[in-house]
Amino acid sequence: MRPIHRLAAVLVVVGVLAGACDSRHAWEGRYSGRPDGRDPAGEVTLTLESGGKGRWAVAGESTPLRWEERGGALWLHLNNGGVLTARPIPSRAELALELPGIGSFTLRKAAH
């Protein structure tokens, strides 16, 4: 194999691997909202980070989580063992959630 062909082959492989390793997901970012527009103390903040890590915070209490996209939904695995399911609303950069005892509400993605 000629050196120029070797170089071209290496560049193609590096390009493919670089594209495959890009973990940036469209849903990564910070989201916030209030169930039923309630008082500010009830604000929910969800942060989705790269690598499937994140944080769920409500009224000053915060817990780490891991997240994954499964079946068109985002599964939020809280450290305490709980699992929440968020339905993405791509056209509005929002996540719809249903919480037992609270009901449904929407988290809106913060502008960069």
C-alpha positions as CSV (number, residue, x, y, z in Angstrom):
1,M,0.0,0.0,0.0
2,R,1.4,3.4,-1.0
3,P,2.0,5.9,1.8
4,I,-0.7,8.3,0.5
5,H,-3.3,5.5,0.5
6,R,-2.3,4.6,4.1
7,L,-2.7,8.2,5.2
8,A,-6.1,8.4,3.5
9,A,-7.2,5.1,5.2
10,V,-6.0,6.3,8.6
11,L,-7.8,9.7,8.2
12,V,-11.1,7.9,7.3
13,V,-10.8,5.6,10.3
14,V,-10.0,8.5,12.6
15,G,-13.0,10.5,11.2
16,V,-15.4,7.6,11.7
17,L,-14.2,7.0,15.3
18,A,-14.3,10.7,16.2
19,G,-17.9,10.9,15.0
20,A,-18.9,7.8,16.9
21,C,-17.3,9.1,20.1
22,D,-19.2,12.4,20.1
23,S,-21.5,11.9,23.1
24,R,-23.3,15.3,22.8
25,H,-27.0,14.6,22.7
26,A,-29.7,17.0,21.8
27,W,-31.5,16.6,25.1
28,E,-28.4,17.6,27.2
29,G,-28.9,20.8,29.1
30,R,-30.7,22.4,32.0
31,Y,-34.5,22.2,32.4
32,S,-36.8,23.8,34.9
33,G,-40.5,24.1,35.7
34,R,-43.2,24.0,38.4
35,P,-46.0,21.5,38.7
36,D,-49.2,23.4,37.9
37,G,-47.3,26.8,38.1
38,R,-47.1,26.5,41.8
39,D,-45.0,28.7,44.1
40,P,-41.2,29.1,43.4
41,A,-40.3,26.8,46.3
42,G,-41.7,23.9,44.3
43,E,-39.5,24.6,41.3
44,V,-38.0,21.4,39.7
45,T,-34.6,21.6,38.0
46,L,-33.3,18.8,35.8
47,T,-29.8,18.8,34.5
48,L,-28.8,16.3,31.8
49,E,-25.1,16.0,31.3
50,S,-23.0,14.1,28.8
51,G,-22.3,10.5,29.5
52,G,-25.8,9.9,30.8
53,K,-25.2,11.7,34.1
54,G,-27.3,14.4,35.7
55,R,-29.1,16.0,38.7
56,W,-32.7,16.3,39.8
57,A,-33.4,19.2,42.3
58,V,-36.7,20.1,44.0
59,A,-37.1,22.9,46.6
60,G,-33.4,22.9,47.6
61,E,-33.0,19.1,47.7
62,S,-30.8,17.6,45.0
63,T,-30.0,14.1,44.0
64,P,-27.7,12.7,41.3
65,L,-29.1,10.6,38.5
66,R,-28.2,8.8,35.4
67,W,-30.3,9.0,32.2
68,E,-30.9,7.1,29.0
69,E,-33.1,7.4,26.0
70,R,-35.3,4.3,25.7
71,G,-38.3,3.8,23.5
72,G,-38.7,7.5,22.6
73,A,-38.6,8.5,26.2
74,L,-35.9,9.7,28.6
75,W,-35.5,7.4,31.6
76,L,-34.2,9.2,34.7
77,H,-32.7,6.7,37.2
78,L,-32.5,8.5,40.6
79,N,-29.8,7.4,43.1
80,N,-32.5,6.4,45.6
81,G,-33.8,3.7,43.3
82,G,-36.7,5.6,41.7
83,V,-37.2,5.9,38.0
84,L,-39.0,8.8,36.3
85,T,-40.0,8.8,32.6
86,A,-39.9,12.1,30.7
87,R,-41.5,12.4,27.2
88,P,-39.5,14.7,24.9
89,I,-41.4,17.4,23.1
90,P,-38.8,18.2,20.3
91,S,-40.7,21.0,18.7
92,R,-40.6,23.0,21.9
93,A,-37.4,21.7,23.6
94,E,-39.4,20.6,26.6
95,L,-39.9,17.4,28.6
96,A,-43.3,16.2,29.9
97,L,-43.4,14.3,33.1
98,E,-46.0,12.6,35.2
99,L,-45.3,12.4,38.9
100,P,-47.4,10.3,41.3
101,G,-49.4,12.4,43.7
102,I,-48.5,15.6,41.8
103,G,-49.7,15.1,38.3
104,S,-48.3,16.1,34.9
105,F,-46.1,19.1,34.2
106,T,-43.5,20.3,31.7
107,L,-39.9,21.2,32.1
108,R,-38.6,23.8,29.7
109,K,-35.0,23.8,28.5
110,A,-33.0,26.9,29.5
111,A,-31.5,29.0,26.7
112,H,-27.7,28.5,26.3
